[in-house]
Amino acid sequence: TAPGPRGYTTLRDEAVKLFNSLQQLESERDPVPLMQGVLQTCLDLPPLVDEIYCQLVKQTTEPPAPGGQGDLHYWQLLTCMSCTFLPSPPVLRFLRFHLDRTENRFPASEMAKYACFIREALGKTKGRECVPSLEEILVLMQRQEMICTVHCPGAPACSVAISSHTTAEEVAQELVSRLGLSQSPNLFALYEQSRRREQPVGSATLLADVLTRFE
């Protein structure tokens, strides 16, 4: 395979590097940057998505210390993967079987809670433009939502809880309802503003991708 974007080498070599990263993840004290690096490589090199899913299923099957820190790091990366990429149908079936098996073997455990979260995420994930931000990875590790602050003209800033799957249209509709503008004939949209430009956010755009661009 020819070299890819961002100075990547062959797919085989990058797969080996990712495998080494997964091995390092088990004992990493701060796993968030390493997780984001794995996600970025998968975004840049889509053929590796299935490989990482399979490796994570393998690492979370019969772990030496079920529910230990190393095991949970793998489950946390699997959670981030499920909110960013969909595997191919055969791998998806394999993954769902693994989730069911984990919930049956370790009911009420942290692994079972991650398995349930991942199953729900896979039903919503459609693909991302950006990998999760460091903040998003941190909240996904806790199976929580992010808080997004939206500044509204003529009104105080509003804090909105969003997930990895929340679209700009969904947030705009919630704000219209909060501000009592449901009966207004006007159209409402979110705008993304930086030092250099201001532009509307497409209705189907995931707010999590916008936050990653800000990061």
CORCOR-V670364 format. One line per field, one symbol per residue. ss: DSSP state (@ for helix, = for strand, . for the rest). phi: phi as a letter, one per 40 degrees, with the letter a starting at -180 (. if undefined). burial: # if it has 9 or more other C-alpha atoms within 8 Angstrom, else .. A space follows every 10 residues. Layout:
ss: ???
phi: ???
burial: ???
This chain:
ss: ....@@@... @@@@@@@@@@ @@@@@..... .@@@@@@@@@ @@@@.@@@@@ @@@@@@@@@. ........@@ @@@@@@@@@@ @@......@@ @@@@@@@@@@ @@@@@....@ @@@@@@@@@@ @@........ ...@@@@@@@ @....===== .......=== ==....=@@@ @@@@@@@@.. .......... ===....=== .....=@@@@ @@@@.
phi: .cdbcfgccc dccccccccc ccccddbccb ccdccccccc ccccbddcdc ccdccccccc bfcdbdgcdc cccccccccc dccbbbccdc cccccccccc cccccbcgcc ccccdcccdc cccbcbhbcb cdcccccccc cbfbbcbbcb cbdgaccbcb cbbcbccccc cdcccdcccg bccccccbac bbbbccabac cddccccccc ccccc
burial: ...#....## #..##..##. ##..##.... ##.###.### .##.#..### #######.## ......#..# ########## #######... ##..##.### .##..#.... #########. ##..#..#.. ####.##### #...##.... .......#.# .########. ##..###... ........## .#........ #...###### ##...
